[in-house]
Amino acid sequence: MNPDLLRGNLDLILLSILEARPLYGFAIIQEARERTGGYFDFKEGSLYPALHRLEADGLLAAQLGELGRNGKPRKYYALTDQGRAALREKREEFRTFTGAVTRLAGGGT
């Protein structure tokens, strides 16, 4: 996977994963792997800074939940109303962008 493609679409990917329900970090990693057949395999070093940035931007809200294996509470991330609006916008931007690239690359009409 080209890391530049991931970097440019990370917000869309994370917001999409969290659309259905709140999840904690490792569960987000697992969900990404499962839903993409292993194509996305996030590392904690790239995941958590992105989650913290989305939280600081008001797109995610975090809440402590059940205890993890280490005995510390897990931090669950959920979309805010602002995050849901951003997800709709990012999906539309992505559809427009991929459509234009497909037309340029000769893969469609």
N, C-alpha and C positions, 0 to 999 in steps of 0.2 A: 504494500500500500504506500502510495506517495504521501509523505507527512504533510506536504503543503496542502493537499486536498483535505486532509483531516483538519488541519489548523483553520482553514477557511470555512469549515462547516461544523465545527465542534459545538457551537451554541445550538444549532438546529438539531444535531444528534442528541445532545443531552436533554434539551427541552422535550424532544419527541419521546425519549425513554421515560421521562418523568410525567408525561401527560396523563397516563392511566392511574398512577398511584405514587405516593412518596416511597423513596428507596434510600438506603444508605450506600456509601461508596462502593463496597465490594459487590453488593447486589446490582448496582449500576453496571459495573464491569461485566458481571455474569449475563445480565440482560442484553447488553450490547453484543456479546459473543453469541448468545443463543439466537437473537433476532437477525444476525447477519451471517450465520454459518461460520463464525470464527474470524470473519474479515476484520472486524474491529476488536482489538485486544488492548484496551487501555492499560496504561501503567499508572500507578498511583501518583507518580511525579507530575504527570500531565493532567490527570483527572481532578485532583483536589484544588489546584490553583484555579482551574476553570469553574468549578463549583463555587468556590469562594468569590470569584469575580461576578458570577451570575447572581449570587446572593447579595453582594454589595450593590449591584445594579438594580436590585429590587425585583428581579425576575424569579428568584427562588426564595423560599423561606425554610429555615432549618429548625428542627425540633429534636430534642434528645428522646431516644426510645429505649428499647430493650437492651440488656447488657450483651456485649459481644463476648467472644472467647477470652479476651484479655480482662474481662470483668468491668470494663468501662462502658458507659452507655453509647449506643450507636447514634450517629447524627443522621437523621432522615431529612432528605431534601424534597420539597414539594413546590409545584408551580404556584405562583401568585396569580392574581387576575392580570397583572401587568405581564407576567411571564406567558400566560395563555395568549394574550394579544400579540406579544413578540413572536410566539411560535407561529401564529397564523401569518404574520408578515414575512417571517423567514421562509416559511413553506412556499408562499407565493413568489418571493424573490428567487428561490431555488428552482421552482418550476419554470419561471421566465428565463433564467440563466441557462438551465440545462436544455431547454427547448432551442434557445439561440445557438448554443454550442453544437447541438445535434444537427441543426440546419447547416451550420458552417462546415461541419466535419463530413457532411454528406450521408449521415445515417438516417435521414427522414425527410419528410416534406414539411 
